[in-house]
Each structure stands twice: as structure tokens, then as C-alpha cells.
Amino acid sequence: MALVDFNPHTTNDTFYYAESSTTVANFIKAITTELTANAGVTYNWTMVYPKTGGVDAVNDKVIISAITSFGKTFYLKIFRIIGTDSTYPLAYINMAIGTALNVAGDDFADGTGSPVTKLSWYKDTLDPSIKGWLPINYWINVDKDAVNLVVRGDPSADYYPYDKFLTGFAYIGALKPVESGQATDDVYNFGITTTSSTAPTFTTTYGPRTGTGVTDVCMIANKIGLPFQPHYPSFYTANPDMDKMNVEGSRWNNQKHQFSDITLVHPVDMERGKMINVLSGDISALYDNDKLVFKQNTISQEMYKKFQVTAPYSFLNNSANVNYCVAIRCYNDDKTYQVDNGVA
């Protein structure tokens, strides 16, 4: 894993990327370490709770903070809801974002935290023989403003028809402008979405249109300050009901695949901004972990990895095509491109 405070690959790889594995028991610690230590000085988040570092062993909870590129501080809480039998979930964790902490510094201040989301890597009906050693693969990219996280429970713990292990996705962070010249978005520019094995719980904590952070992207507030509003994805797509059978990409365009930025739309505010370092596109002729080159053979060339979200509840449920996948940005290891184009 490279620690990225400068570019180790190509001149536009200005982010941290890692792919690794951990266990259910150590998942919160592993992700927290990626965000607060491994990402390097430029992209590291700050541990807020517990103040001594590590993970609250009693409550299995951490709170970390990020200062975005526009100077605003936001908080992320990652935790497990401990059961009465002192066990913890093996199939998911919970997350929430907020803007302020309480006096004790161990949770959000009243009225400043989002609804709780659920990030699943397995269906909740686990075999009782499975314990905290259940392995999880994860892929993560981090820049100054956003985090993309893909998680997958080990299929080795599943069995035919292999429908219990899930690939999940989380996005935590800000949006980039749709175009130059749009209204400045900084005070409320932070959101969360996670994919879940179960339907989200709808609340009216912040009015009848309170976001879930599961089947939408729940942003801190809308343009004029209504808290925790749902935003929905918009991207290029063909007709989802088209009778399609493709195994090779475009026959007309050098076997290329059409992927696009994801623009988030609010029902009242409309197009707000684009998600950072993630694209969406058709899953045909692609396998998970396949690499895609975006803006190929240009100074702006970028590399992405494709993943099909199999968790049944996600922000894609409220998109124009529920069968589309995500591709998160990874390091561009195309050395030939670097030399040929003089950007090494």
C-alpha cells in the first residue's frame, strides 16, 4: 500500500487507494486505520472518539472527522449495535454522519446527526457456526473530500446457490460541482449512502422527506438548510428493459464500455453535484475487479475498478437503471502511458 501525499503513479492520482481484507471482528478497526493513518498526511481523517485512539471496545464504536477542501468539518460515526446477549452483528456495521458533537464528545449533539445507515456484506441469516473470523474483502479510495468503499463477505462461508454473501458499497463525503460557475456548495456539502441487506427504516426526524442514506444519498442539508435531505443518482443509461446480450463491449467503438459520472439530484433543488472518484455503467461483459481506463491516452487518464452491488437495497434502487454497477477509482499503473505521454 502506498501512502499518497504526492503522486506515486500518474500526475492525476491525487488520492489514496487500498485493497485488502480483514475479519468481521476487526473491520471497524481496519477501516478506521485506513482513514486515520494509512491515507497519509493530505487525506487522513482525525480520530475523535475514543480520544486515546483505537476502537471503543465496550460499545464497538468510533467517531472520526474530516476537514474538506472548503474548510468545513464533518463527522462520521462507525459502530455496531450491541445486542442484549453481548454479541455483535456479523453481517453489517452501522454508520451515520453529523455536524457537531455532544459535550461528552462520544456522540452527535441532538439534532445534528443523520439517520443511521447499514452497510451489509452478508445477509443477516448467517449459519450459527460463523463467528467473528468471517473474512471481508474491501477496496477503498480517499481524497480530501470523499471516500468510496466496497466491501464483500467471503463467499467461502456461503454455499450453493451462493446468494448470501453480498458486495456492498458506501460513499461518504462531498460532491464536486456539476459545472464551473454554479452556486458555491460548502456549508452543507457532505453526505452518506450505504448498501443494505434489509430495507431502510424511514423516519420523519427531519420532516416527511428525511433521507435514509440507503436508498438515497443523505446530504447534510439542501440548498437553504433543510436537514438530512435525500438525493438521487442520475447518469447515462440505456433502456433497462432492453433485450440485451453483450459479451464484448461496443462492437462499433473498440469494445469500449459506456461509464459516466453520477450526478445527485434533489426533488426541489434539482442537480446539485457529482460524486467523486466513482462512475456508473452497464455490467455486461465485465467482471468484478475488472479495470477500466477513463479518458484513455490523455493527460487526464484515470483507472477504475468495476463492482456489481449485490446488496438488495442501495441508492441505485432510485436510479434510472437498477442493473447498473459502480466503478471506483484506483491507481493508474499504466507505465507505458506515463512514458509515452511524458507525465511520469
Secondary structure as GFF3:
##gff-version 3
##sequence-region A 1 344
A	DSSP	beta_strand	16	23	.	.	.	ID=ss1
A	DSSP	three_ten_helix	24	26	.	.	.	ID=ss2
A	DSSP	alpha_helix	27	33	.	.	.	ID=ss3
A	DSSP	pi_helix	34	38	.	.	.	ID=ss4
A	DSSP	beta_strand	46	49	.	.	.	ID=ss5
A	DSSP	beta_strand	61	67	.	.	.	ID=ss6
A	DSSP	beta_strand	73	79	.	.	.	ID=ss7
A	DSSP	beta_strand	92	98	.	.	.	ID=ss8
A	DSSP	beta_strand	117	120	.	.	.	ID=ss9
A	DSSP	beta_strand	135	142	.	.	.	ID=ss10
A	DSSP	beta_strand	146	153	.	.	.	ID=ss11
A	DSSP	three_ten_helix	155	157	.	.	.	ID=ss12
A	DSSP	beta_strand	167	173	.	.	.	ID=ss13
A	DSSP	beta_strand	191	194	.	.	.	ID=ss14
A	DSSP	beta_strand	217	221	.	.	.	ID=ss15
A	DSSP	beta_strand	227	234	.	.	.	ID=ss16
A	DSSP	beta_strand	259	266	.	.	.	ID=ss17
A	DSSP	beta_strand	270	281	.	.	.	ID=ss18
A	DSSP	beta_strand	291	294	.	.	.	ID=ss19
A	DSSP	beta_strand	302	307	.	.	.	ID=ss20
A	DSSP	three_ten_helix	315	318	.	.	.	ID=ss21
A	DSSP	beta_strand	325	330	.	.	.	ID=ss22
A	DSSP	alpha_helix	335	340	.	.	.	ID=ss23
###
